[in-house]
Amino acid sequence: MAPMTAHPPRHDFGPCAQEQADLREHAAFAATQDPLALAAATWFSRRANLDVPQQAEFAAWLAADARHAHAYAQLDDTHRAARRIPARVAARWTVPPAPLSAPRRHWLRALPYAAAAMLLLSVGAGGYQWWQQQAVFSQSYATVRGQRLAVALPDGSKLQLDTATQLHVTVYRQRREVRLAHGEALFQVQAQQGQPFNVLSGPVTVTVVGTQFSVRNTLAQDSHLRVAVQHGHVRVAGARQEQVDLTAGQGVTADAAGNLSAVASLAPGSVAPWRDGRITFDNVPLDAALAEFERYGDTGLLVRDPAVARLRIGGSFSLTQLDRFAAALPQLLPVQLVRTGAASEIRMAATMPAQAPAMHLQQNK
């Protein structure tokens, strides 16, 4: 149904000059408004003065299109919100009353101006809510392969980005938000009362007030997203509204669907070891260890044999001394390195070296 319109009274002599001016002003005003919003505001401004036929017309307008009812409900919600706006703020949007010296204003003008007043009220309440939701700081950060980056935020919080990491920071008046697209970052959050700090990554949301923790999103690499807490307390929410609380020395893993694992205890020093230029493995398959090294740079190592890929290794290694890791592999595992063009393939050795130590290496810097 078309938006409700008002028509001037007809008489034998046609509209007078003032009525013609009123019609032109009304048309100019209506042309600047969204027709649906104007119709909703018009009905809202008349809601207390509808007779029985008009009530039926209003009900028909609401039923004609779901958007009508939605627009009217939004206006009603905005009106309720406006009533809760502090007086000092509402005063900025007060609509001045019409001058008493203008009695000649025709009734035709009352309808569009009543609608205009409601629209101004809607803009006022919406503007207040809009103002509250506007960012006071917004910045993207990224590292390339092999790079790390330290970031200080305006609120005093500190971020450390690991290799190949991309995130966006937005600080609002009532909350702080980081969206971690991929990679890993360590967060040292400055507590701000009434301004929670949220990290959103994949299907997981991490909420914190003041702590130090890391979030790692390698869903594209190994289908895992990990949260580890070094100090303080965080709450991790998965995609199915399940939540777990983590304290210092605890971590949790989520898959691509947002399903959370059981809370795990973390080994000392295992939270973001890359800060110190190291990489740590705890009895992981060799192919997973190589994939982790590859995040920081080209290793020049290949594994084609599934049996070799499944061999497990653990230890702490320097990210800057990959050559020592490669040289030590035949002493740690029953493997040999065979040069194939520009790369070296890790293949199964015929026998394990007799002098080989246990398959867990602590490599010094």
C-alpha positions in Angstrom: 0.0 0.0 0.0 1.3 3.5 -0.9 2.3 5.7 2.0 -0.5 7.6 3.6 -0.8 11.2 2.2 -2.9 14.2 3.2 -5.0 16.2 0.8 -6.1 19.8 1.2 -9.8 20.6 1.3 -11.3 21.2 -2.1 -13.6 24.2 -2.9 -14.9 25.8 -6.0 -12.0 28.3 -6.4 -9.1 25.8 -6.1 -6.3 26.0 -3.6 -5.2 29.4 -2.5 -1.7 30.7 -2.8 -0.8 29.7 0.7 -2.1 26.2 0.2 -0.1 25.9 -3.1 3.0 27.0 -1.1 2.2 24.4 1.5 1.8 21.7 -1.1 5.1 22.6 -2.6 6.8 22.6 0.8 5.3 19.3 1.7 6.4 17.8 -1.6 9.9 19.1 -1.2 10.1 17.7 2.4 8.7 14.3 1.4 11.2 14.1 -1.5 14.1 14.2 0.9 12.7 11.4 3.1 12.6 7.7 2.7 8.9 7.0 1.8 8.6 4.1 4.1 10.2 6.0 7.0 8.0 9.0 6.3 4.8 6.8 6.2 5.8 5.1 9.5 6.5 8.5 11.1 3.2 9.9 9.9 1.2 7.0 11.3 3.2 7.2 14.6 2.6 10.9 15.0 -1.2 10.3 14.6 -1.4 7.1 16.6 -3.4 8.7 19.5 -6.0 10.4 17.3 -7.1 7.7 14.9 -10.9 7.1 14.4 -12.3 3.7 13.6 -11.9 3.9 9.8 -8.3 5.3 10.2 -7.5 2.5 12.7 -8.6 0.0 10.0 -6.5 1.8 7.4 -3.5 1.7 9.7 -4.0 -2.0 10.4 -4.2 -2.6 6.6 -1.0 -0.6 6.1 0.8 -2.7 8.7 -0.4 -6.0 7.2 0.3 -5.0 3.6 4.1 -5.5 3.9 6.4 -6.9 6.6 8.6 -3.9 6.1 5.8 -1.6 7.2 5.5 -3.3 10.6 9.3 -3.4 10.9 9.7 0.3 10.2 6.9 1.2 12.7 8.4 -1.0 15.3 11.8 0.6 14.8 10.3 4.0 15.2 8.6 2.9 18.4 11.8 1.4 19.8 13.6 4.7 18.9 11.0 6.7 20.7 11.4 4.6 23.8 15.2 4.9 23.6 14.9 8.7 23.2 13.0 8.9 26.4 16.0 7.5 28.2 18.5 9.9 26.6 20.1 12.2 29.2 18.5 15.6 29.3 21.7 17.4 28.4 22.0 15.3 25.2 18.3 15.5 24.3 18.4 19.3 24.5 20.6 19.3 21.4 17.8 17.8 19.4 14.8 19.7 20.8 12.4 20.7 18.1 11.3 24.3 18.7 7.6 25.0 18.8 5.9 26.8 16.0 5.7 30.6 16.5 2.4 31.8 17.9 2.5 34.6 15.4 1.8 32.2 12.6 -1.9 31.2 13.0 -2.4 31.2 9.3 -0.5 27.9 9.0 -2.9 25.5 7.4 -3.7 22.1 9.0 -1.9 20.6 6.0 1.4 21.7 7.5 0.7 19.9 10.8 1.0 16.4 9.4 4.4 16.7 7.6 5.9 18.7 10.5 4.6 16.2 13.1 6.3 13.5 10.9 9.4 15.7 10.7 9.5 16.0 14.4 9.3 12.2 14.8 12.0 11.8 12.2 14.2 14.3 14.1 13.5 12.5 17.3 14.5 9.2 15.5 17.7 10.8 14.2 18.4 12.1 17.7 18.0 8.8 19.5 19.6 6.9 16.7 22.4 9.5 16.6 23.1 9.1 20.2 23.3 5.3 19.8 25.3 5.8 16.6 27.7 8.1 18.5 28.2 5.5 21.2 29.0 2.8 18.6 31.5 4.9 16.7 35.2 3.8 16.8 37.6 6.1 18.5 40.6 4.1 17.1 40.7 1.6 14.2 43.9 0.2 12.7 45.0 -3.0 10.8 48.3 -4.7 11.4 50.0 -7.5 9.5 53.3 -9.3 9.3 54.8 -11.1 6.4 56.5 -14.5 6.5 59.3 -14.5 9.0 58.4 -11.1 10.5 57.3 -10.2 14.0 55.8 -6.9 15.1 55.2 -5.2 18.5 52.2 -2.8 18.7 51.2 -0.4 21.5 47.5 0.5 21.5 46.2 3.9 22.7 44.5 2.2 25.8 47.9 1.0 27.0 47.4 -2.6 25.8 50.3 -4.3 23.9 50.2 -6.7 21.1 53.0 -8.9 19.6 52.3 -10.4 16.2 54.0 -13.6 15.1 54.9 -14.5 11.5 52.3 -14.2 8.7 49.7 -12.7 11.0 46.9 -10.3 10.1 44.5 -8.6 12.5 42.4 -5.4 12.9 42.0 -3.4 16.1 38.9 -1.3 16.8 38.5 0.7 20.1 34.9 1.9 20.8 33.7 4.0 23.7 32.2 0.9 25.5 34.4 -2.0 24.2 37.6 -2.9 22.5 37.7 -5.5 19.7 40.4 -7.3 17.8 39.6 -9.5 14.8 42.4 -12.0 14.1 42.1 -13.2 10.6 45.1 -15.6 10.7 48.4 -16.2 12.4 49.2 -15.7 16.1 49.3 -12.8 18.5 50.2 -12.3 22.1 47.9 -9.9 24.0 48.9 -7.9 27.1 45.6 -6.2 27.9 45.3 -3.0 30.0 42.3 -3.3 32.3 39.6 -0.7 31.6 36.5 -0.7 33.7 33.3 -0.9 31.6 35.3 -1.5 28.4 35.8 -5.2 27.9 38.5 -6.5 25.5 37.3 -9.1 22.9 39.4 -11.1 20.4 37.3 -12.6 17.6 39.0 -15.2 15.4 37.2 -17.7 13.2 34.3 -19.2 15.2 35.8 -18.3 18.6 35.5 -15.2 20.8 37.9 -14.6 23.7 36.8 -12.0 26.3 39.2 -10.6 28.8 39.4 -7.7 31.3 43.1 -7.7 32.1 45.6 -10.5 31.3 48.3 -11.8 29.0 47.4 -14.5 26.6 47.9 -15.7 23.0 45.4 -16.6 20.3 46.6 -18.6 17.3 44.5 -19.1 14.2 46.0 -21.7 11.9 42.7 -23.1 10.7 43.9 -23.0 7.1 47.1 -24.9 8.0 46.0 -27.5 10.5 42.3 -26.8 11.2 43.1 -25.6 14.7 42.6 -22.4 16.7 44.4 -22.2 20.1 44.1 -19.9 23.1 46.8 -20.0 25.8 46.9 -17.9 29.0 50.1 -16.8 30.5 48.7 -14.5 33.2 45.2 -13.6 34.4 41.8 -15.0 33.2 39.9 -15.2 29.9 36.6 -16.6 28.8 36.5 -18.5 25.5 33.2 -18.9 23.7 32.8 -21.4 20.8 30.3 -21.3 18.0 27.6 -23.3 19.9 27.5 -21.0 22.9 29.7 -23.3 24.9 32.2 -21.4 27.1 35.2 -22.3 29.1 37.2 -20.2 31.6 41.0 -20.3 31.4 43.5 -19.1 33.9 47.3 -18.9 33.9 48.9 -22.0 32.5 45.8 -23.3 30.7 44.9 -23.5 27.1 42.1 -24.7 24.8 41.8 -25.7 21.2 38.9 -25.2 18.8 38.3 -26.7 15.4 36.9 -24.9 12.3 33.3 -25.5 13.5 34.0 -23.8 16.9 34.0 -27.0 19.0 36.1 -26.6 22.0 38.5 -29.2 23.4 38.9 -30.0 27.1 41.0 -27.5 29.0 44.7 -28.5 28.9 47.6 -27.6 31.1 50.5 -25.8 29.4 54.2 -26.5 29.9 56.2 -23.6 31.3 57.4 -21.2 28.6 55.1 -22.7 26.0 53.0 -19.6 25.5 54.2 -17.8 22.4 57.9 -19.0 22.5 58.4 -17.2 19.2 58.8 -14.0 21.2 62.3 -15.3 22.1 63.0 -16.5 18.6 62.3 -20.1 19.4 59.9 -22.8 18.3 58.7 -25.6 20.6 57.3 -29.1 19.8 55.8 -31.6 22.2 56.0 -35.1 20.6 54.5 -33.9 17.3 54.7 -35.6 13.9 57.6 -34.6 11.8 55.5 -33.2 9.0 53.7 -30.9 11.5 57.1 -29.7 12.8 58.3 -28.9 9.3 55.0 -27.1 8.5 55.5 -24.9 11.6 59.1 -24.1 10.5 57.7 -23.3 7.1 55.5 -20.5 8.6 58.7 -18.6 9.3 60.6 -19.3 6.1 61.6 -21.8 3.4 63.2 -24.8 5.1 64.3 -26.5 1.9 63.2 -29.9 3.4 60.6 -32.3 1.9 58.8 -35.3 3.2 57.1 -37.6 0.8 57.0 -40.9 2.7 53.9 -41.0 5.0 55.9 -43.2 7.4 58.6 -40.6 7.8 55.9 -37.9 8.2 54.4 -39.8 11.1 57.7 -40.0 13.1 57.4 -37.9 16.2 59.7 -35.3 17.6 59.9 -32.9 20.5 62.1 -30.1 21.7 62.8 -26.4 21.6 64.6 -25.0 18.6 66.0 -21.7 17.4 64.1 -20.1 14.5 67.4 -18.6 13.2 69.3 -21.9 13.1 67.3 -24.2 11.0 70.4 -25.7 9.5 71.3 -27.2 12.9 67.9 -28.7 13.1 68.3 -30.3 9.7 71.8 -31.6 10.5 70.6 -33.1 13.8 67.6 -35.0 12.3 69.6 -38.1 11.2 70.9 -38.3 14.8 67.5 -38.1 16.3 65.3 -40.1 14.0 65.9 -43.1 11.7 66.1 -40.8 8.6 68.6 -39.6 6.1 68.6 -36.4 4.0 68.9 -36.8 0.3 69.5 -33.8 -1.9 66.9 -33.6 -4.8 67.5 -30.4 -6.8 67.1 -27.3 -4.7 65.6 -29.2 -1.7 66.5 -32.0 0.6 64.1 -34.9 1.0 63.9 -36.6 4.4 63.8 -40.3 3.8 63.7 -43.4 6.0 67.2 -44.7 6.8 68.1 -48.4 6.5 69.1 -48.5 10.2 69.0 -46.3 13.2 72.5 -44.9 14.2 73.8 -46.8 17.2 74.9 -43.6 18.9 71.6 -41.8 18.4 70.2 -40.1 21.5 66.6 -40.1 22.6 64.2 -38.5 20.1 63.8 -35.3 22.0 66.2 -32.5 21.5 66.8 -29.3 23.5 68.7 -27.1 21.1 70.5 -24.2 22.5 70.5 -20.8 20.9 
